[in-house]
C-alpha cells in the first residue's frame, strides 16, 4: 500500500494560473479547510498494530541518538502543499524534528544524559512493537519490509535478500524525497531551469555546478563503467545495489503516478495535470546517480581551486611592495602552515602536503590586468537577460572558481580515558545547510552485508553515508585540502586550440541550451540561454590571460573529475558489518572515498580519524597555490589524461590517528604541515571554539554525552569575533581612558557582552530578542569597518580588494555577503579574524608566532591604532538596527533576531518556521557504545 496520501477532491482541482494569487481566493481557502481532516500521511498505510521489524545486533545500549531537521517526510501532495501555503499546516513528519533541534539553543545549559532525547531522537536499531506507525512490503515484494516509527516516520528497511533490501531503500527514498531527487539530478546535468523554472536562483544553481562538472551522458556512463571495472567483486556488487535501488525508486514513481499521490510540485511545475493525470515523471537511471554525486561532491568534497585569484593577489602584493617583499607579505596572509592554527591531529605529527617549494618551477603567472573569466552563458533571451539574472551568473561564477568552499562539519570525539563510563563519546555531524526538504534523509538498512542507520544524501541512499553500524559510528567534516590544480595551456592557431605535449590540439566544446516558461510554481517570464564550456585534457577552461607574452587559457583539473562514482566503494564498506570491525578497518574503508573529507570514528573502545581524498603527487617544484604551465614536466606524476588518473599520496601520508586523547574539527587545519586550499587557517578559527571547550573537559575528566553535547551547543551560540578577538581590540581601546561619551558607552556594552560569554543567545526561550543585543549590533557593523580602516591604508585599495577576493572579511550569521548567504546557520568559517588578531597583538607588543609581514593598524603605532578603532567604533555605534539589519524577504528592517535566524530554504512546496540561530551540524549524532562484538 502506498505511504502517501491518495488523491482527494482537492487534487482534482485544476491548478491555478498563479499559485500565490490562487491561495488568496476565499472559496478555495474554504475548500482546503474542509479537507484538513482526511489528509493523514499514513491514511494508506497498514495499521500501527503491524509487527515491528526485527532489530539487528545493537551494541549501543540505548546511548545512540541523532537529529535531522526539519523532518523525515520531504514529499507532499498538491493538497498538502496548498494547505501549507494557505494555513501553514504541515504534512505528517515534515517538521517534527525541527522544534527539538531548535530548542537546544535555549535548553542546553541544563542538559543531562537523561534529557538528551528531549533534543535528539533515539537512534537504536529497530522499532518497538508499540511504536510501529506503518509496515509496507514495497511493490508487493516478500523479501523486504519498510517499517516506519510513530515518532519520526524514519524508514527501517529490513531485507532477506540483498536485492530486496536495496529495492526497499530506493522505494523509501522516493517516498520521502522524490521531488528533491529529481531536482538535483537536473542540477547535476545543468538542466534545472527547464525542469523547475527560470528563477534567477535556479539559473545560478545550474550554472555553478555545470561549470564544475560539464559532463555528457557518455561521461556519466563511463564513470560507472570505470568504478565497476576497477573494484572487482565490490564494484560488481555496487552496480547490482544501484540497479536494485533504482528499481525501487521507479516502482514508487509508478505507484504514486497511478495512485495520484506523487509530489504536488510536479503539477505546480507543469509536468503533471491535476485533472487528467497527463504528463510523465521520468524514471531514474544509473547515470542520474552520478549526476547527483557530482553535485554533492562539488558542494562539500572538492577542496582546491582559486589559483588564479591567488596569482592576482600575489601580483598586487608585488606591485605594492616589490617582488621579494611582496611575496613575503602575500605568504603572511596566506597562512599556509601557521604555527598558531588549531589542529585536528594535535600530537605534533607532521603530514607534509602542498607545502611551499624551495625553488618553484613552472609557474605561469598572468600579466597584470590580462586575466578575463571565461564566459559560461551565451545567447540570453527574455528573463535570462535581466540585470538580476546576469548578477546571479556572476555570483555563481565566483562561487565555482573560489577556494572558499562551503564547510561540512563539525566533530567532537573524546577517548574513553577521559569519559565517565570509560567508553569513547562522539558528538558529530555534517553542517549541510538548511533546506525544505532537507538534502539529507534518515534510514535504517538491514540486509545481507548491510547493517547501518543514519543519514544519506537524497538519491544516494543505497548506503548510509553518515551514521552508525552495529557497534561503531562515523561522521565527516569537509577538509578542503587541494586536489584541484590550474594549468596554463598555450593557445595555438586560434582561441580554441592549445598545445598538448607539443601538438596543436582542438578543445572540445560542450554546450546545451536551456529554455523555460512561466509555471504555477515559478512565474519567471520565459527565457533561455546557451551554456558553453571548452574542455581540454587539463580540464575545463576557466579564464583567459597572457603569460610571458603568450596567449593562454587557464584550466582547472580536479583529481575527482570524471571519478564522481568511485567513492561508492568506501560507503559500501562502511555499511558492511563484516568489513568494519575496528578503527583500522574503518580507516581502510574511508581510504576508498576520493572526496576531501575528515572522517571520525568511535566504538566502545577506540576512536580514530582519517583524512580522505585522492591527493595527486605533484611534480617536484610545483607550487599548488598558483597556475603552472600545461607541460609534461609539471603534470601530476604518472597522469593519464584519458582516464584522469595519476599517482596519489599513500594513506600513511594523509593525516590520520587512532586513540588520540580527543579530536575536534570545524573545517580547520588537519595537521602540522598539511596545507588546505581555503585561506584563513590562522590564530583564530571557529575550530578554536571547540578546541577550547573540549580540551577543558578532557583536562577535568569524567566527560559524559551531556557535557560533550553542551560544549558543542555552547560553541554553536558563540560569536567567534567577540570571544577570541574583541578582548584584544578592547585592550587597545582601553590603553588610554576613553573620554568620548559615545565611544565609552559602546565600550561598556561590548565589555559586558564579553563578560557574559559573547553569545548570540535569546533572553529566554522563544523571546526572539538577544541578550546584549546592542553590543551584538555594534560589533556586526564595527567589524567590516575596522577591518577596512585597519588594513586598506597599508595594503592599498588594489591589494586589499585582491585579498578580500581570497578571503571574505566577515561571515556573521546575518551577513548575506558571506559564502553561505543569510539564514544559513553556518557562520564564522571565513573571515579576517586571524589577521586582526595577529596585527592587534603585535601593536600591543605581545608575542605573535607566524605574524603578518607588516604592521597595519596605525602603522604599528598603539596610539594611531587606537584612534582608528575608536573612530570606527563610534561610526558603528551610531547606526540604527534598521541600518545594520536592513531586512529581506523573511525579515523586517531592524529585526536582529530574525536577521540571524535559520530558515529552511524551500526546494519544494512546503515551508517551515524559522528557528533561532545556531552554528551546528544539520544532521547530528550523540553516541557512546556500551560494548563491542
C-alpha positions in Angstrom: 0.0 0.0 0.0 1.3 3.5 -0.7 2.5 5.6 2.2 1.5 8.9 0.7 -2.0 10.3 0.8 -4.2 9.1 -2.0 -5.7 11.8 -4.2 -8.6 13.8 -2.9 -11.1 16.2 -4.4 -8.5 18.9 -4.0 -6.0 17.1 -6.1 -8.6 17.1 -8.9 -9.0 20.8 -8.8 -7.4 22.5 -11.8 -4.1 24.1 -10.9 -4.5 27.9 -10.9 -2.6 30.2 -13.2 -0.7 31.8 -10.4 -0.1 29.9 -7.2 0.2 32.8 -4.8 -2.9 34.6 -6.2 -4.8 31.3 -6.1 -4.2 30.9 -2.4 -5.8 34.3 -1.7 -9.2 33.2 -3.0 -11.6 32.8 -0.2 -13.6 30.0 -1.8 -10.5 27.8 -2.3 -9.4 28.5 1.2 -12.7 27.3 2.5 -12.4 24.2 0.4 -8.9 23.5 1.7 -10.0 24.0 5.3 -12.8 21.4 4.7 -10.2 18.9 3.7 -7.9 19.2 6.7 -9.2 16.1 8.5 -8.8 13.4 5.8 -5.2 14.4 4.9 -3.3 12.0 7.1 0.0 11.0 5.7 -0.5 7.4 6.9 -4.0 7.1 5.6 -3.0 4.4 3.1 -0.6 2.6 5.4 -1.2 -0.6 7.2 -2.4 -0.4 10.8 0.1 0.6 13.5 -0.5 -2.8 15.1 1.6 -4.5 12.4 4.6 -6.4 13.9 7.8 -4.5 14.4 10.9 -5.0 12.3 13.4 -7.3 14.0 16.3 -5.3 15.4 19.7 -6.3 14.4 22.6 -6.6 16.8 22.8 -3.3 18.6 25.7 -2.6 20.9 24.9 1.0 21.7 22.7 0.1 24.7 20.3 3.0 24.1 23.1 5.6 24.1 22.9 6.4 20.4 20.8 9.5 19.4 20.5 11.7 16.3 18.5 14.5 14.8 17.8 15.9 11.4 15.5 18.9 10.9 13.0 19.7 9.7 11.6 16.2 9.4 11.8 12.9 7.5 8.9 13.5 5.2 10.1 15.6 2.3 7.3 14.8 -0.2 3.8 16.4 -0.2 0.8 16.0 -2.4 -0.7 19.0 -4.1 -3.4 19.1 -1.4 -0.8 19.2 1.3 1.2 21.9 -0.4 -1.9 24.1 -0.8 -2.8 23.6 2.9 0.7 24.5 3.9 0.8 27.6 1.8 -2.7 28.7 2.9 -2.7 27.8 6.6 0.9 26.7 7.5 -0.2 23.2 8.2 2.5 20.5 7.9 2.3 17.0 6.4 3.0 14.3 9.0 6.7 14.1 9.9 7.5 17.1 7.7 8.8 19.2 10.7 8.6 17.1 13.8 12.4 17.2 14.3 12.6 21.0 13.9 11.4 22.0 17.3 13.7 19.7 19.4 16.6 20.7 17.2 15.9 24.4 17.7 15.2 24.1 21.4 18.7 23.0 22.2 19.8 26.6 21.9 17.9 27.6 24.9 17.9 24.3 26.7 21.4 23.0 26.7 22.5 24.6 29.9 20.5 22.1 32.0 21.3 19.1 29.8 21.8 15.7 31.4 22.2 12.3 29.8 18.6 11.5 30.7 17.4 14.6 28.8 19.4 14.1 25.6 16.5 12.7 23.7 14.4 15.8 24.5 16.6 17.4 21.8 17.6 14.4 19.8 15.9 11.2 18.8 16.7 7.6 19.8 18.9 6.1 17.1 18.7 2.5 18.2 18.2 -0.2 15.6 14.7 -1.5 15.0 11.3 -0.2 16.1 9.5 -1.4 19.3 6.2 -3.1 18.5 4.2 -0.3 20.2 6.0 2.3 18.2 5.3 1.0 14.7 3.3 3.5 12.6 3.2 1.6 9.4 4.5 -1.5 7.7 5.0 -1.8 3.9 6.0 -4.6 1.5 7.0 -2.3 -1.4 5.6 -3.3 -4.8 4.3 -6.5 -3.1 7.8 -7.9 -2.6 8.2 -10.6 0.0 12.0 -10.1 0.5 11.9 -6.6 2.1 9.8 -4.7 4.7 9.7 -1.0 5.4 8.7 -0.2 8.9 8.2 3.4 10.0 8.1 4.6 13.6 5.5 6.8 15.1 7.8 9.5 16.5 9.7 10.4 13.3 8.5 8.4 10.4 12.0 7.2 9.7 12.1 4.1 7.4 13.6 1.0 8.9 14.3 -1.3 5.9 14.9 -5.0 6.5 15.6 -7.4 3.7 16.2 -11.1 3.4 17.9 -10.6 0.0 20.5 -8.0 -1.0 18.4 -7.0 -4.0 15.2 -6.7 -1.9 17.0 -4.6 0.7 18.3 -2.1 -1.8 15.0 -2.1 -3.7 13.4 -1.1 -0.3 16.0 1.6 0.2 15.2 3.1 -3.2 11.4 2.9 -2.6 11.7 4.6 0.8 13.9 7.3 -0.6 11.3 8.1 -3.3 8.6 8.1 -0.7 10.5 10.7 1.3 12.4 12.8 -1.3 11.3 12.1 -4.9 10.9 15.7 -5.9 14.2 16.7 -4.3 16.0 13.8 -6.0 14.5 14.9 -9.3 15.6 18.5 -8.8 19.2 17.5 -8.1 19.6 15.1 -10.9 18.7 18.0 -13.1 21.1 20.3 -11.3 23.9 17.8 -11.9 23.1 17.9 -15.6 22.8 21.7 -15.8 19.1 21.3 -16.7 17.3 22.7 -13.7 15.6 25.7 -15.4 13.7 23.7 -18.0 12.6 21.4 -15.2 11.8 23.7 -12.3 11.6 27.1 -13.8 13.8 30.1 -14.7 14.0 31.8 -11.4 17.4 33.6 -11.1 18.3 31.3 -8.2 17.7 28.2 -10.4 19.8 29.8 -13.1 22.7 30.4 -10.7 22.5 26.9 -9.3 22.7 25.1 -12.6 25.4 27.3 -13.9 27.6 26.9 -10.8 27.5 23.1 -10.9 27.6 22.7 -14.7 30.8 24.8 -14.8 32.3 22.5 -12.2 31.3 19.2 -13.9 30.2 19.7 -17.5 29.5 16.0 -18.2 27.9 14.5 -21.2 25.7 11.4 -20.8 28.6 9.3 -22.2 30.9 10.8 -19.5 28.4 9.8 -16.8 28.2 6.3 -18.0 32.0 6.0 -18.4 32.4 6.8 -14.7 30.0 4.0 -13.8 31.9 1.6 -16.0 35.2 2.6 -14.6 34.1 2.3 -11.0 32.8 -1.2 -11.6 35.8 -2.3 -13.7 38.4 -1.2 -11.2 36.9 -2.5 -8.0 36.5 -6.3 -8.5 33.7 -8.0 -6.7 32.8 -4.9 -4.7 32.4 -3.0 -7.9 30.0 -5.6 -9.3 28.1 -5.6 -6.0 27.8 -1.8 -6.1 26.4 -1.9 -9.6 23.8 -4.5 -8.5 22.9 -2.4 -5.5 22.5 0.7 -7.6 20.2 -1.2 -10.1 18.1 -2.6 -7.3 17.9 0.9 -5.6 16.8 2.5 -8.9 14.2 -0.2 -9.4 12.8 0.7 -6.0 12.7 4.4 -6.9 10.9 3.7 -10.2 8.4 1.3 -8.6 7.4 4.2 -6.3 7.1 6.6 -9.2 4.8 4.2 -11.0 2.7 3.5 -7.9 2.4 7.2 -6.9 1.6 8.1 -10.5 -1.2 5.6 -10.9 -2.4 6.3 -7.4 -2.1 10.0 -7.9 -0.2 10.7 -4.7 3.0 11.9 -6.3 4.6 15.1 -5.1 2.4 18.1 -5.9 5.4 20.1 -7.3 5.1 18.0 -10.5 1.7 19.6 -11.0 2.8 23.1 -10.0 5.7 23.0 -12.4 3.6 21.7 -15.3 4.9 18.2 -15.5 1.6 16.6 -14.5 -2.0 17.6 -15.0 -4.1 17.6 -11.8 -7.3 16.7 -13.6 -6.3 14.2 -16.3 -3.1 13.0 -14.7 -1.5 13.5 -18.1 2.3 14.0 -18.1 5.3 12.0 -17.1 7.6 11.6 -14.1 10.7 10.3 -15.7 12.1 7.1 -14.4 15.6 7.2 -12.8 18.6 5.6 -14.4 22.1 4.8 -13.3 23.7 7.9 -14.7 21.3 10.1 -12.7 23.1 9.0 -9.5 26.4 10.0 -10.9 24.9 13.5 -11.7 23.6 13.6 -8.1 27.0 12.6 -6.7 28.8 15.3 -8.8 26.6 18.0 -7.1 27.3 16.7 -3.6 31.0 16.3 -4.3 31.2 19.9 -5.6 29.3 21.3 -2.6 31.2 19.6 0.1 34.1 17.3 -1.1 36.3 19.1 -3.6 39.0 21.1 -2.0 41.1 23.4 -4.0 40.9 26.0 -6.8 41.4 29.7 -6.6 44.9 29.6 -8.1 44.1 32.4 -10.5 42.8 34.6 -7.6 46.0 33.7 -5.7 48.1 34.8 -8.6 46.3 38.1 -9.0 46.7 38.9 -5.3 50.4 37.9 -5.4 51.0 40.3 -8.3 49.1 43.0 -6.5 51.4 42.5 -3.4 54.5 42.6 -5.5 53.3 45.7 -7.3 52.8 47.3 -3.9 56.0 46.1 -2.1 58.3 44.8 -4.8 58.8 41.2 -5.8 60.6 39.8 -2.8 58.9 41.8 -0.1 55.5 41.4 -1.8 55.9 37.6 -1.8 56.6 37.8 2.0 53.5 39.9 2.6 51.4 37.5 0.5 52.7 34.4 2.3 52.0 36.0 5.7 48.3 36.5 4.7 48.1 33.0 3.1 49.0 31.3 6.4 49.8 28.0 4.7 51.2 26.5 7.9 50.5 28.9 10.7 52.1 27.8 13.9 49.1 29.2 15.9 46.5 27.3 13.9 44.2 24.9 15.7 44.8 21.3 14.6 42.8 18.1 14.5 45.8 15.9 14.9 47.5 17.8 17.7 50.2 15.5 18.8 52.8 17.2 16.7 53.0 14.6 14.0 53.7 16.2 10.6 52.0 15.3 7.3 53.5 17.5 4.6 51.3 18.2 1.6 51.1 21.1 -0.8 53.9 22.9 1.1 55.8 25.8 -0.4 58.6 24.5 -2.6 62.1 25.9 -2.0 62.6 26.6 -5.7 59.2 26.9 -7.5 59.1 25.5 -11.0 56.7 26.0 -13.9 54.7 28.9 -12.5 52.5 30.6 -15.1 51.6 33.9 -13.5 49.4 36.2 -15.7 50.5 39.6 -16.9 48.9 42.3 -14.8 45.4 43.1 -16.0 45.3 40.4 -18.6 43.0 37.9 -16.8 39.4 37.5 -18.0 36.9 35.0 -16.8 35.8 32.5 -19.4 32.1 33.2 -20.2 29.7 30.3 -19.5 26.4 31.8 -20.6 25.6 33.0 -24.2 22.6 34.0 -26.3 20.4 35.2 -23.4 16.8 35.8 -24.2 13.8 37.0 -22.2 14.2 36.8 -18.4 17.7 35.4 -18.8 18.9 38.8 -20.0 17.7 40.8 -16.9 20.1 42.5 -14.6 19.2 40.2 -11.8 19.9 37.1 -14.0 23.3 38.4 -15.1 24.2 39.3 -11.5 23.3 35.8 -10.4 25.5 34.4 -13.1 28.4 36.5 -11.8 27.9 35.2 -8.2 27.7 31.6 -9.4 31.0 32.0 -11.3 32.7 33.5 -8.3 31.5 30.6 -6.1 32.5 28.0 -8.6 36.0 29.4 -9.0 36.8 30.1 -5.4 38.8 28.1 -2.9 36.4 29.1 -0.1 34.2 26.0 -0.3 31.2 25.5 1.9 32.0 23.9 5.2 30.7 20.5 6.3 31.1 20.0 10.0 31.6 19.5 13.0 33.1 16.8 15.2 33.9 16.4 18.9 35.3 13.0 19.8 36.7 12.0 23.2 38.7 8.9 24.1 37.4 6.6 26.8 40.3 7.6 29.0 38.6 10.9 29.7 34.9 9.8 29.9 32.9 8.9 33.0 32.0 5.5 31.5 35.4 4.6 30.1 33.8 4.4 26.6 34.5 6.9 23.9 31.9 9.6 23.2 31.3 11.4 20.0 29.1 14.3 19.1 29.4 14.9 15.4 27.6 15.5 12.1 27.6 17.3 8.7 26.7 21.0 8.5 25.0 20.8 5.1 22.7 23.9 5.3 19.0 24.0 6.0 16.5 23.2 3.2 12.9 22.1 2.8 13.1 19.3 2.2 16.5 18.6 3.7 19.3 17.4 1.4 19.9 14.5 3.8 17.4 11.8 4.8 17.4 9.2 7.6 17.1 5.5 7.3 18.0 2.2 8.9 19.1 -0.5 6.5 19.4 -4.2 7.5 20.1 -7.0 5.0 22.8 -9.3 3.7 26.1 -7.4 4.1 24.3 -4.3 5.2 23.7 -3.1 8.8 23.5 0.7 9.5 21.4 3.6 10.5 21.9 7.2 9.7 21.8 9.9 7.1 22.4 9.9 3.3 22.0 12.4 0.6 18.7 12.0 -1.1 19.0 9.9 -4.2 22.2 8.3 -3.0 20.8 6.3 0.0 21.6 2.8 -1.2 24.0 3.0 1.7 24.1 5.1 4.9 26.7 7.8 4.4 27.0 9.2 7.9 25.7 7.2 10.8 26.2 4.1 12.9 26.7 0.4 12.5 26.2 -2.4 14.9 29.0 -1.3 17.3 30.6 1.8 15.7 29.6 5.2 14.5 31.2 7.5 11.9 30.9 11.0 10.6 32.7 13.6 8.4 33.6 17.2 8.0 34.8 18.9 4.9 38.6 19.0 4.9 39.5 21.2 1.9 43.0 20.0 1.0 44.0 20.9 -2.5 43.0 18.3 -5.1 42.4 20.9 -7.8 45.2 22.5 -9.9 45.1 25.2 -12.5 47.1 24.8 -15.7 48.0 27.4 -18.3 47.5 25.9 -21.8 49.3 27.8 -24.5 47.0 28.7 -27.4 47.8 27.9 -30.9 46.1 28.6 -34.2 43.1 30.3 -32.5 41.3 30.6 -29.2 40.0 27.0 -29.3 43.3 25.2 -30.0 46.1 24.6 -27.4 49.4 22.9 -27.3 49.2 19.4 -25.7 52.6 17.9 -25.3 53.8 19.7 -28.4 50.8 19.1 -30.6 48.3 21.8 -31.5 45.1 20.2 -30.3 41.4 21.2 -30.6 39.4 21.9 -27.5 36.2 20.0 -27.0 33.1 22.2 -26.9 30.4 21.1 -24.5 27.2 23.0 -24.8 23.5 22.9 -24.1 20.6 25.3 -24.4 18.1 25.7 -21.6 14.7 27.4 -22.0 11.8 27.9 -19.6 8.4 29.4 -19.4 6.2 30.5 -16.5 4.5 27.9 -14.3 2.3 28.0 -11.3 5.3 27.4 -9.1 7.6 29.8 -10.8 6.1 32.8 -12.6 9.5 33.9 -14.0 8.9 35.1 -17.6 10.0 32.9 -20.5 13.7 33.0 -21.3 16.6 30.9 -22.5 20.4 30.8 -22.8 23.1 28.6 -24.0 25.8 27.3 -21.7 29.1 26.5 -23.2 32.3 25.1 -21.8 35.6 24.4 -23.6 37.3 21.3 -22.3 40.9 20.4 -22.6 42.8 17.3 -21.4 43.8 19.5 -18.5 40.1 20.1 -17.6 37.6 22.9 -18.4 38.7 26.4 -19.4 38.0 28.9 -16.6 40.0 32.0 -17.6 42.0 33.6 -20.5 45.2 35.6 -19.9 48.6 36.4 -21.2 51.7 34.8 -19.6 55.2 35.7 -20.7 53.8 37.3 -23.8 51.9 34.2 -24.8 48.1 33.8 -25.0 46.9 31.1 -22.7 43.7 29.6 -21.3 43.7 28.6 -17.7 42.0 25.3 -17.0 41.1 23.5 -13.8 41.9 19.9 -13.2 40.4 18.1 -10.2 41.5 14.6 -9.2 37.9 13.5 -8.7 36.9 14.9 -12.1 35.4 12.0 -14.1 35.5 9.9 -10.9 32.3 11.0 -9.2 31.2 7.4 -8.7 34.4 6.0 -7.2 33.5 6.8 -3.6 30.6 4.3 -3.6 33.0 1.5 -2.6 34.0 3.3 0.6 30.4 3.8 1.6 29.6 0.2 0.8 32.4 -0.9 3.2 31.2 1.4 6.0 27.8 -0.3 5.8 29.3 -3.8 5.9 29.4 -5.2 9.4 31.8 -7.9 8.2 34.3 -5.3 7.0 34.3 -2.5 9.6 35.3 -4.1 12.9 38.0 -1.8 14.2 39.5 1.6 13.8 42.0 0.2 11.3 39.3 -1.3 9.1 37.3 1.9 9.3 40.3 3.8 8.1 40.7 1.3 5.3 37.1 1.8 4.3 37.3 5.6 4.0 40.5 5.4 2.1 38.3 4.4 -0.8 36.5 7.8 -0.7 38.1 10.2 -3.2 36.4 13.3 -1.9 38.1 15.6 0.5 36.7 14.8 4.0 37.8 14.4 7.5 36.4 11.1 8.9 35.8 10.3 12.5 35.1 7.0 14.2 34.1 5.8 17.7 33.3 2.4 19.1 33.2 1.2 22.7 37.0 1.0 23.0 38.6 3.2 20.3 38.4 6.4 18.4 40.0 7.2 15.0 40.5 9.8 12.4 41.4 9.8 8.7 41.6 12.5 6.0 40.3 11.2 2.7 40.7 12.3 -0.9 42.8 11.5 -4.0 45.8 13.8 -3.3 47.8 14.0 -6.5 51.5 13.6 -6.4 52.7 16.9 -7.9 55.9 17.3 -9.9 58.9 18.5 -8.0 58.9 22.2 -7.6 55.3 22.8 -8.4 53.6 25.2 -6.0 49.9 24.1 -5.7 48.9 27.7 -4.9 49.5 29.1 -8.4 48.8 28.2 -12.0 51.5 26.2 -13.8 52.3 25.6 -17.4 50.5 22.7 -19.1 53.7 20.8 -19.9 54.8 17.3 -19.1 57.3 18.4 -16.6 54.7 20.0 -14.4 51.9 17.4 -14.7 50.8 15.2 -11.8 53.1 12.1 -11.6 52.1 9.4 -14.0 49.0 11.3 -15.0 46.9 9.7 -17.7 44.6 12.2 -19.3 42.2 9.8 -20.9 41.2 8.5 -17.5 42.3 11.4 -15.4 44.3 9.1 -13.1 47.6 9.7 -11.5 49.8 8.7 -8.6 48.3 9.7 -5.3 49.9 10.2 -1.9 49.8 7.0 0.1 47.3 6.5 3.0 50.1 7.0 5.5 50.8 10.5 4.2 47.2 11.6 4.9 46.6 12.9 8.4 45.4 10.0 10.4 45.3 8.9 14.0 43.9 6.3 16.4 43.0 6.9 20.0 44.3 10.5 20.3 43.0 11.9 23.6 40.4 13.9 21.7 39.6 15.2 18.2 37.9 18.3 17.1 37.1 19.5 13.6 35.2 22.5 12.3 36.8 22.7 8.9 40.1 23.7 10.5 43.6 22.7 9.6 44.1 18.9 9.9 47.7 18.6 11.0 51.1 20.2 11.0 52.5 21.0 7.5 49.3 19.8 5.8 48.2 22.8 3.7 44.5 23.3 3.0 43.2 25.2 0.0 41.0 27.7 1.7 42.5 30.8 3.3 42.1 31.6 7.0 43.7 28.8 9.0 45.5 31.1 11.4 45.4 32.0 15.1 41.6 32.4 15.2 39.4 29.9 13.6 36.0 28.6 14.5 37.7 25.3 15.4 39.1 27.2 18.4 35.6 27.4 19.8 35.5 23.6 20.0 39.2 23.1 20.9 39.0 25.4 24.0 35.8 23.7 25.3 36.8 20.1 24.7 40.3 20.5 26.0 38.9 21.9 29.2 36.5 18.9 29.5 39.2 16.4 28.9 41.6 18.0 31.4 38.9 17.8 34.0 37.9 14.2 33.1 34.6 12.4 33.6 33.2 13.5 30.2 29.6 12.5 29.5 27.3 12.6 26.5 25.6 15.6 28.0 28.8 17.5 28.8 30.2 17.0 25.3 26.9 18.0 23.8 26.8 21.1 26.0 30.3 22.0 24.7 29.1 21.8 21.2 25.9 23.7 21.9 27.8 26.4 23.7 30.2 26.9 20.8 27.2 27.0 18.5 26.0 30.2 20.0 29.4 31.9 20.3 30.4 34.9 18.3 33.9 34.0 17.3 34.9 37.6 16.8 33.7 38.5 20.3 35.1 35.5 22.1 38.6 35.5 20.6 39.3 38.9 19.0 37.2 41.5 20.7 39.1 41.3 24.1 42.3 42.3 22.2 40.5 45.2 20.4 39.2 46.5 23.7 42.6 46.2 25.2 43.9 48.7 22.6 40.9 51.0 23.0 41.3 51.0 26.8 45.0 51.6 26.7 44.1 55.2 27.5 40.9 56.5 29.2 38.0 56.7 26.7 36.7 60.2 27.1 34.3 60.3 24.2 30.8 59.6 25.6 29.5 57.6 22.6 32.7 55.5 22.4 32.7 54.9 26.1 29.1 53.7 26.1 29.9 51.3 23.2 32.9 50.0 25.0 30.9 49.3 28.1 28.3 47.4 26.1 30.9 45.3 24.3 32.8 44.6 27.6 29.6 43.5 29.3 28.9 41.1 26.4 32.4 39.6 26.6 32.0 39.1 30.4 28.6 37.5 29.8 30.2 34.9 27.4 30.0 36.6 24.0 27.0 34.5 22.9 24.2 35.4 20.4 21.5 34.0 22.6 17.9 34.8 23.3 17.0 36.5 26.6 14.7 33.5 27.2 13.4 30.6 25.1 11.2 32.0 22.3 11.7 35.7 23.1 13.1 36.4 19.7 15.4 39.0 21.2 19.0 38.7 22.1 20.6 39.4 25.5 23.3 42.0 24.9 21.5 43.0 21.7 23.1 46.4 21.5 26.6 45.0 21.7 25.9 42.5 19.0 24.6 45.2 16.8 27.6 47.3 17.3 30.1 44.5 16.6 28.2 43.4 13.5 28.6 46.9 12.0 32.0 47.6 13.5 33.8 44.5 12.2 33.9 45.3 8.5 34.5 49.0 9.2 37.5 48.3 11.5 39.0 45.7 9.1 38.9 48.1 6.2 40.3 51.0 8.3 43.0 48.8 9.8 44.3 47.2 6.6 43.4 49.2 3.5 45.6 52.2 4.2 48.7 50.0 4.4 47.8 47.5 1.7 46.4 50.0 -0.7 43.0 49.6 -2.4 44.1 47.2 -5.1 45.8 44.7 -2.8 43.1 45.0 -0.1 40.5 44.1 -2.7 42.5 41.3 -4.1 43.0 39.8 -0.6 39.3 40.1 0.2 38.6 38.1 -3.0 40.7 35.3 -1.5 39.1 35.5 2.0 35.9 37.4 2.8 36.2 39.8 5.7 33.3 38.5 7.7 30.7 35.7 7.9 28.4 36.8 10.7 25.0 34.9 10.9 23.2 37.9 9.4 25.8 38.6 6.7 24.2 37.8 3.3 27.5 38.6 1.7 29.3 35.5 3.2 29.8 32.3 1.2 26.8 30.7 2.8 24.4 33.7 2.5 21.8 34.7 5.0 19.7 32.5 7.3 22.1 29.6 6.7 23.2 28.8 10.2 26.8 28.1 9.4 28.9 31.1 10.3 32.4 32.3 11.1 34.2 29.8 8.8 35.8 32.5 6.6 36.9 35.9 7.8 39.8 38.2 8.7 39.7 37.4 12.5 43.2 35.9 12.4 44.7 38.8 10.6 43.1 41.3 13.0 44.1 39.1 16.0 47.8 38.9 14.9 48.0 42.5 13.9 46.5 43.9 17.1 48.6 41.6 19.3 51.7 43.0 17.5 50.5 46.5 18.2 50.1 45.6 21.9 53.7 44.3 21.9 52.6 40.7 22.6 54.4 37.6 21.2 53.0 36.6 17.8 54.1 33.4 16.1 53.6 33.5 12.3 52.8 37.2 12.4 52.0 39.4 9.4 55.0 40.6 7.5 54.0 44.3 8.0 52.2 46.2 10.8 48.9 47.6 9.7 46.7 49.1 12.4 48.0 52.6 12.7 51.2 51.6 11.0 52.1 49.7 14.2 51.6 52.7 16.5 49.4 51.9 19.5 48.0 55.5 19.6 47.3 55.6 15.9 45.7 52.2 16.0 43.5 53.2 19.0 42.3 56.3 17.1 41.3 54.1 14.1 39.4 51.7 16.4 37.6 54.4 18.3 36.6 56.3 15.2 35.2 53.2 13.5 33.5 52.2 16.8 31.8 55.5 17.1 30.6 55.2 13.5 29.2 51.7 14.1 27.6 52.6 17.4 25.7 55.4 15.7 24.0 53.1 13.3 20.4 52.0 14.0 19.3 48.4 14.0 17.4 49.1 10.7 20.7 50.2 9.1 22.7 47.2 10.3 19.9 44.7 9.6 18.1 46.2 6.5 15.6 43.4 6.2 14.9 40.9 3.4 12.1 38.7 2.1 11.9 37.0 5.5 12.5 39.8 8.0 11.6 43.4 8.6 14.3 46.0 8.9 15.8 46.2 12.3 14.8 42.7 13.4 18.1 41.4 14.7 16.9 38.0 15.8 15.2 37.4 12.5 18.2 38.5 10.5 20.3 35.8 12.3 17.6 33.2 12.2 17.9 29.9 10.5 15.5 29.3 7.7 14.8 26.0 5.9 15.3 27.2 2.3 12.4 25.9 0.2 13.3 23.5 -2.6 9.7 22.4 -2.9 6.2 23.5 -2.0 6.4 23.1 1.8 7.6 25.9 4.1 8.8 25.7 7.7 9.1 28.1 10.6 12.4 29.9 11.3 14.4 28.9 14.4 16.8 30.8 16.5 20.4 30.9 15.2 22.7 28.0 16.0 26.0 27.2 14.4 26.0 23.4 14.5 25.7 20.4 12.2 22.4 19.9 10.3 22.4 16.1 11.0 24.0 15.3 14.3 24.7 12.2 16.3 25.4 11.7 20.0 26.9 8.3 20.5 28.5 6.2 23.3 28.7 2.5 22.6 28.5 0.3 25.6 30.1 -2.9 24.1 31.7 -4.4 21.0 31.3 -7.5 19.0 
